């Protein structure tokens, strides 16, 4: 019967190899821990028998001993087991760890907010509106003014000789550099009258007969010749160089109530940069040979330029035989109206042909500035 019952019992189940190794390692570790605990001084225990750790030193000591026991268990496990070796160890003692609680922190005290002002109710909307408007006006007056935009390049400012917001009466307001046009006290042109003239000694103007060329330019305000070459006028003991010729219709200066339909202006520059303008009045008569040479190369459209093929012009060919003149301190007659310009007006006009004048009028609009106040200036008449 016993034999029969033994055959009926199931065979013991064999654990897989990884589980066998894990079980052996646990048993060895427990045995090593028990052996270490037996050799170490007995730690404090609780009523249930668990080890009590009450300070960091005990915790560190226990952790060290556990690590040593585990290492010994691993070393023991690595060697073959001896016959009769102890396989089971006693239960691993439980460990109770007590961490001192953190000290309670004192809550931060919130700052007391100031009491809110009592809410006001608008009872008179009109009075409130007036107050807001007056307050806004006070703040606007106290605020610094907004910076002004930088002025435009004066060379790009548009102006003309017609009446209107771009004409001579408005030049002084078009750009800060043009302020002399409205605020200057020695502006040109002027009306030369007998009461303003004082006779003076003859100071001849030796223009010479140097030939020069250049480029004829339709500036949009009139015709001009940018001089190339050398043409010198000895004046005030220094050489003045011819820089430009300008053609006006009508002539700008008036002399003893007399006005002329056209004038040619020769612009000179002295060694120190001072400007001198010699105006040659022109009246209708026979064609002018000097004008004929220029009009042959006249540009027809604004901003067009035509260069003379060779230096064929001479100032002596333009001037009258009588070289007497009027002289006064004036200015440029177009923006920026710079003052400190020596103005010389020839007393005797030269002739210009009707067709020559008509051609100029078709290409260029009238470009004479109105006469300006004399403001007590003296005009010298060279005899």
Helices and strands as residue ranges (DSSP letters): H 2-8, H 17-39, E 51-53, H 56-78, E 95-97, H 125-142, G 154-156, G 168-170, H 171-174, G 176-178, H 180-183, E 191-192, G 194-196, E 197-200, E 211-218, E 223-228, E 232-235, E 238-248, E 254-255, E 262-269, E 275-284, H 289-295, E 305-307, E 313-314, H 315-318, E 325-331, E 339-346, E 350-352, H 354-363, E 379-382
